[in-house]
Amino acid sequence: MTQPNATGTLFVTGVGPGDPELMTLKSVRVIQQSAVVASFCKRGRPGHARSIALAHVGSNGSGQSREIRFEYPFTVEVDVGNPRYLAEMGNFYEACAAELAACLAQGDDVALLCEGDPFFYGSAMYLFDRLRSEFRTEIIPGITGMSGAWSRAASPMVHGDDVLTVLPGTLPEDELVARLQTSEACVIMKLGRNLPKIRAALARAGVAERAIYVERGTMAEEIIVPIVALDRSPAPYFALVLVPGRQGAR
Ligand SMILES: C[S@@+](CC[C@H](N)C(=O)[O-])C[C@H]1O[C@@H](n2cnc3c(N)ncnc32)[C@H](O)[C@@H]1O
């Protein structure tokens, strides 16, 4: 039974890659049962995680949760290397954590939504890191964007002792080339304006012919094409490249 002065639990929950049917039963239950549902979004936008979970949030779901939306001060406008980036994002995450701490302190459970899996490049980790020592936390895994993408592309990725490497597209071109050359299979995340550099790296590493571009995988607007046939640049944020490993039955 809940104690009168007990603090709430922070549930950091993955909501999967985009298709709402790829949410887990546990994530749905936690979202429906939490007093507060929090999510990140780009300024003036609904937010991907919230859009995925919408049917289960607030008056849409079976519960009556209060919603908190954290609008990023910027997304791609300020470069990660710019000193402003760390300082302003640090302040932003501090303010978000303080707002959630106030809810948790008064006994409310909080479901913090995260697209894909929370511990895989998810912003929710920055709040988890700030709150984990003070409050009970539970992490609910989600299907990652890359897993959704290779399933929709019907592209087996790694067999046997193949090595899979996950690369942020923000890495310098030479580093991308070196890593592409030393793994059987790769996933390149965070495309956006890095796309021309990534295409150059795929060509230099000799893997462009088997690379697959996946934009908004599992969502209604999904695009899946061989990267050599792609005629757009830059790419949107929700896009990745799959470089499948060795193919064929053994
Ligand atoms: C900040 S990371 C978050 C990853 C997320 N936590 C996950 O488990 O997939 C965002 C990057 O994930 C990739 N991504 C996530 N979901 C995707 C999807 N449905 N389709 C294509 N790319 C996706 C994109 O490369 C995007 O730039």
The ligand as a Gaussian input file, in Angstrom:
#p B3LYP/6-31G(d) Opt

LIG

0 1
 C       18.509000      10.639000     -30.484000
 S       18.468000       9.155000     -31.423000
 C       17.258000       8.285000     -30.514000
 C       17.303000       6.797000     -30.752000
 C       16.154000       6.054000     -30.081000
 N       16.219000       6.167000     -28.636000
 C       16.138000       4.586000     -30.497000
 O       16.093000       3.699000     -29.624000
 O       16.143000       4.347000     -31.701000
 C       17.594000       9.644000     -32.855000
 C       18.079000       8.929000     -34.106000
 O       17.540000       7.624000     -34.143000
 C       17.280000       7.222000     -35.473000
 N       15.875000       6.804000     -35.534000
 C       15.086000       6.602000     -34.467000
 N       13.878000       6.150000     -34.846000
 C       13.906000       6.042000     -36.192000
 C       12.956000       5.636000     -37.167000
 N       11.730000       5.251000     -36.815000
 N       13.332000       5.648000     -38.464000
 C       14.574000       6.035000     -38.813000
 N       15.509000       6.462000     -37.932000
 C       15.183000       6.456000     -36.634000
 C       17.588000       8.425000     -36.372000
 O       18.854000       8.213000     -36.923000
 C       17.601000       9.583000     -35.392000
 O       18.488000      10.589000     -35.813000

